């Protein structure tokens, strides 16, 4: 009897979590100078500081899709030797998860640029260059003005 109840509880918990929507990340890392895919980019996804998932980009700069459960805030770190690290934030909190599709795709095409001695862009290791979140209609969007401001700040520092 106990085994039967445990099995029912396990099936219920698995089926309940399987029905929750996810944010599916489609990631491609690119070299700013060449515009080509950047092999060897380490992608780390963290929630509350804890490593949730990681991967390394292949020869064309792409990674396999990564599904993230909703109702978490994630930071996605992009690291490659000799390049400036960048961070993106995904706020996957949603007040009405039942209104979301099974999977919301976020296509992240991240352009990395080479680190230059004497130019300090260390703030990019913690400050997101882009922030995604669900809007009031359930679409995953990003704050264009914030991203443009961050990009202008980076360019200002790079140009000196």
GILINQUI-V617764 format. One record per residue. N is the residue number from 1. SS is DSSP state (H for helix, E for strand, L for the rest). Layout:
BEGIN
<<N | SS> <N | SS>>
END
This chain:
BEGIN
<<1 | L> <2 | H> <3 | H> <4 | H> <5 | H> <6 | H> <7 | H> <8 | H> <9 | H> <10 | H> <11 | H> <12 | H> <13 | H> <14 | H> <15 | H> <16 | H> <17 | H> <18 | H> <19 | L> <20 | L> <21 | L> <22 | E> <23 | E> <24 | E> <25 | E> <26 | E> <27 | E> <28 | E> <29 | E> <30 | E> <31 | E> <32 | L> <33 | L> <34 | L> <35 | L> <36 | L> <37 | E> <38 | L> <39 | L> <40 | L> <41 | L> <42 | E> <43 | E> <44 | E> <45 | E> <46 | E> <47 | E> <48 | L> <49 | L> <50 | E> <51 | E> <52 | E> <53 | E> <54 | E> <55 | E> <56 | E> <57 | L> <58 | L> <59 | L> <60 | L> <61 | L> <62 | E> <63 | L> <64 | L> <65 | L> <66 | E> <67 | E> <68 | E> <69 | E> <70 | L> <71 | L> <72 | L> <73 | E> <74 | E> <75 | E> <76 | E> <77 | E> <78 | E> <79 | E> <80 | L> <81 | L> <82 | L> <83 | E> <84 | L> <85 | L> <86 | E> <87 | E> <88 | E> <89 | E> <90 | E> <91 | E> <92 | L> <93 | L> <94 | L> <95 | L> <96 | L> <97 | H> <98 | H> <99 | H> <100 | L> <101 | L> <102 | L> <103 | E> <104 | E> <105 | E> <106 | E> <107 | E> <108 | E> <109 | E> <110 | E> <111 | E> <112 | E> <113 | L> <114 | E> <115 | L> <116 | L> <117 | L> <118 | L> <119 | L> <120 | L> <121 | L> <122 | H> <123 | H> <124 | H> <125 | H> <126 | L> <127 | L> <128 | L> <129 | L> <130 | E> <131 | E> <132 | E> <133 | E> <134 | E> <135 | L> <136 | L> <137 | L> <138 | L> <139 | L> <140 | E> <141 | E> <142 | E> <143 | L> <144 | H> <145 | H> <146 | H> <147 | H> <148 | H> <149 | H> <150 | H> <151 | H> <152 | H> <153 | H> <154 | H> <155 | H> <156 | H> <157 | H> <158 | H> <159 | H> <160 | L>>
END
